[in-house]
Amino acid sequence: MSVASLPLRALNIATQGANILGTLLIVGLVVIICTDVLGRNLFDAPLSGVPEMISLSIVAIVFLQVPQALRAGRLTRSDGLIDSLHRSRPRLASGMELLFDVLGCLVVSAIIYAHWPILIKSITRNEFVGAVGNFTMPTWPAKLMILIGATLLALQFIARIIQRLKKGHTQ
């Protein structure tokens, strides 16, 4: 294993770990929702805070799982044009793929830059959702997961850019 592949391997392990964490959050939401529905219907006693937990978790899940989707080539996009270009004009298609990765990295970097102060404010002000006395939940864990997922996504874009540039030099 080359020294250059060690950071990529570490990135892929971290990306897979974030994906697993997102999956565990989904399982947790299913359990919470089922418990809430059963408690509401069988015992007339719903769980407090289910909507708050769901609203925070869904965004965190998306950000934790999207880096793996990019890495696996499953990020949603329309492939009709790019597939056609790969057949007829492969250099143009490769250039467009590279441009997509660069723009993706820039957009996600802007999200990271904008989200950092929001996370810090959430921690320092001890922000929470819910109603005091009924249910409260801090917002910073979900915001931290958003930052982690966005950072992994930006790093996956950078890894793709490097791989495309290396591939271009070897052709």
matplotlib code that plots the C-alpha trace (Angstrom):
import matplotlib.pyplot as plt

x = [0.0, 1.5, 1.7, -0.6, -3.4, -3.4, -5.2, -7.8, -8.2, -8.7, -11.2, -13.1, -13.2, -14.5, -17.1, -18.3, -18.4, -20.6, -22.8, -23.2, -24.0, -26.7, -28.2, -28.2, -30.1, -32.6, -33.1, -33.4, -36.1, -38.0, -38.0, -39.0, -41.8, -43.1, -43.0, -44.8, -47.5, -48.0, -47.9, -50.4, -52.8, -52.6, -51.9, -53.0, -49.4, -47.3, -43.6, -42.7, -40.4, -40.8, -41.3, -38.3, -36.1, -37.2, -36.7, -33.1, -32.3, -33.4, -31.0, -28.2, -28.9, -28.7, -25.4, -23.9, -24.9, -24.3, -20.5, -20.9, -23.4, -20.8, -18.0, -20.1, -21.2, -24.8, -25.3, -28.5, -28.0, -29.1, -26.6, -28.2, -26.0, -22.8, -23.2, -23.7, -20.7, -18.5, -19.3, -18.9, -16.6, -14.8, -12.4, -15.4, -17.2, -14.2, -13.9, -17.6, -17.2, -14.2, -16.1, -19.0, -16.6, -14.9, -18.3, -19.6, -16.5, -17.0, -20.7, -20.1, -17.1, -19.5, -21.9, -19.1, -18.0, -21.6, -22.4, -19.4, -20.6, -24.1, -22.6, -20.5, -23.5, -25.6, -22.9, -22.1, -25.8, -26.9, -29.7, -32.3, -35.6, -38.8, -40.7, -39.1, -40.8, -42.0, -39.1, -35.9, -33.1, -29.8, -29.4, -25.6, -25.2, -27.3, -25.4, -22.1, -23.2, -24.1, -20.6, -18.9, -20.9, -20.3, -16.6, -16.4, -18.4, -15.9, -13.0, -14.6, -15.0, -11.3, -10.4, -12.4, -10.7, -7.2, -8.1, -9.4, -6.3, -4.0, -6.0, -5.8, -2.0, -1.6, -3.6]
y = [0.0, 3.3, 6.3, 8.3, 5.7, 5.8, 9.2, 7.9, 4.7, 6.7, 9.0, 6.0, 4.4, 7.6, 7.9, 4.4, 5.1, 8.2, 6.1, 3.4, 6.1, 7.5, 4.0, 3.5, 6.9, 5.6, 2.4, 4.5, 6.7, 3.7, 2.4, 5.8, 6.2, 2.7, 3.2, 6.5, 5.0, 2.0, 4.2, 6.6, 3.9, 1.2, 3.2, 6.8, 7.8, 9.1, 9.7, 13.3, 15.0, 12.6, 15.4, 17.3, 14.2, 13.4, 16.9, 17.1, 13.5, 13.6, 16.4, 14.8, 11.5, 13.1, 14.7, 11.6, 9.4, 11.6, 11.3, 7.5, 8.0, 10.2, 7.8, 4.9, 6.8, 6.8, 10.6, 11.6, 13.2, 12.9, 10.7, 11.0, 13.8, 12.7, 9.1, 10.2, 12.5, 9.7, 7.8, 10.6, 13.1, 11.4, 14.4, 16.8, 14.4, 14.0, 17.8, 18.1, 15.4, 17.3, 20.6, 18.9, 17.7, 21.2, 22.9, 20.3, 20.9, 24.6, 24.4, 22.1, 24.2, 27.2, 25.2, 24.2, 27.9, 29.1, 26.2, 26.5, 29.7, 28.1, 25.1, 27.2, 29.4, 26.3, 25.0, 28.3, 29.3, 25.7, 25.8, 23.2, 22.2, 21.2, 22.7, 23.1, 20.8, 18.5, 17.6, 19.3, 18.1, 20.0, 20.9, 20.8, 17.0, 17.2, 20.3, 18.6, 15.6, 18.0, 19.5, 16.1, 14.9, 18.1, 17.9, 14.2, 15.2, 18.0, 15.6, 13.0, 15.6, 16.5, 12.8, 12.5, 15.6, 14.2, 10.9, 12.5, 14.7, 11.7, 9.7, 12.5, 12.6, 8.9, 8.8]
z = [0.0, -1.0, 1.4, -0.9, -0.6, 3.3, 3.5, 0.9, 2.8, 6.1, 4.3, 3.0, 6.4, 8.0, 5.2, 5.8, 9.5, 8.9, 6.6, 9.3, 11.9, 9.6, 9.2, 13.0, 13.3, 10.8, 12.8, 16.0, 14.3, 13.3, 16.9, 18.3, 15.8, 16.3, 20.1, 19.8, 17.6, 19.9, 23.0, 21.5, 20.2, 22.9, 26.1, 25.1, 26.1, 23.2, 23.5, 24.1, 21.6, 18.6, 16.1, 17.4, 17.3, 13.7, 12.4, 13.7, 12.8, 9.1, 8.2, 10.1, 8.4, 4.9, 5.6, 7.2, 4.2, 1.2, 1.2, 0.8, -2.0, -3.8, -3.2, -4.5, -7.6, -6.5, -6.0, -7.8, -11.2, -14.8, -16.7, -20.2, -21.5, -19.7, -20.9, -24.4, -24.2, -22.8, -26.0, -28.5, -26.8, -23.9, -23.2, -22.9, -20.7, -18.4, -18.3, -17.3, -14.6, -13.2, -13.3, -11.4, -8.7, -8.4, -8.2, -5.7, -3.5, -3.7, -2.8, 0.1, 1.3, 1.4, 3.5, 5.9, 6.1, 6.8, 9.2, 11.5, 13.3, 13.6, 15.4, 17.7, 18.6, 19.3, 21.7, 23.5, 23.9, 24.8, 22.2, 22.3, 20.7, 22.6, 25.5, 28.9, 31.4, 28.7, 26.4, 25.4, 23.2, 22.4, 18.8, 18.7, 18.1, 14.9, 13.8, 14.5, 12.4, 9.6, 9.8, 9.9, 6.9, 4.9, 5.6, 4.5, 1.4, 0.5, 1.1, -1.1, -3.9, -3.4, -3.6, -6.9, -8.3, -7.5, -9.0, -12.2, -12.5, -12.0, -14.5, -17.0, -16.7, -17.3, -20.5]

ax = plt.figure().add_subplot(projection="3d")
ax.plot(x, y, z, "-o")
ax.set_aspect("equal")
plt.show()
